[in-house]
């Protein structure tokens, strides 16, 4: 039997009204998040003035214990020293508040000596999140020089037999420890090749990324935290964890570092293997039955006390920023999915219990990060990198919406 013309017309109108309503709802939701993000920048600026007011001379913010009300500080050699200036610079860009810029410049003066530090693999975090942003906002020859020296210092930790940059020292001289976090230091190397034309930094970065892709991941694309290579042969001796729940577990921030790291590798190389690696990691995160509905991950995807396990706001912030960049390279339904999940993460980080009330939390923006659970340090506390990647995710969302 043929459907009468008028019935078809009614059905089509209902369908088009419904599609139109959905589009309007999505657009209203996006407009809502843009306003929320604008408030996040204003509130973040207020909080960082609180941090600044309490900061002892020559110190860097580390965390704040909400139970005791005690702040913790570090020197410039701590792996997180670049995040305070980096966050100040992101906030300055959004608010144009010169107080934030001047404070960033002041602390960069204390940080700059780390350009010669060859005892850490964290120079990407320390020097690129800080001087990289400073040079992007206000390019200066001295910033370029500092970034070049930092890349040179980081490169001294590369070993061609292993094909990786060394993360940590070990008592056994044949050990060569590499952690997934190290993927985050490659951006400094890629940028330095771009700035100088010297391809040696680029070559180290892709070799490290390739070795890590080969050895650090499980068949489901979750990653181990620590790999121990034999420095003499390059063979893998051990696959284990330091900051996760167990050797075989998926430590949430480690998955975030991998997702972000391979997305950055694709940005600079356009090598589709890096894009696919990032997409596989994304799939592991998004399809994981232990990813909560609000998309703020538990500190470890295999924490034994899920659903009562602690959440790690820092992992959510890093993932949100990475998902936004990855969505630009993925022209498909997956791209929309990455964008939507990032929006959900930002929306939930922007409210209680994650975003702190003004004047509380020692001046940090986010609460409830998990630093090193097995050591019992910085557990359920604010973390400088949580704030940094949260502000970066907000900035990316705003720019992409434009
Ligand atoms: N080791 C860097 C981190 O805690 O993620």
Boltz pocket constraint, residues with backbone or C-beta under 6 A from the ligand:
constraints:
  - pocket:
      binder: B
      contacts: [[A, 181], [A, 243], [A, 253], [A, 371]]
      max_distance: 6.0
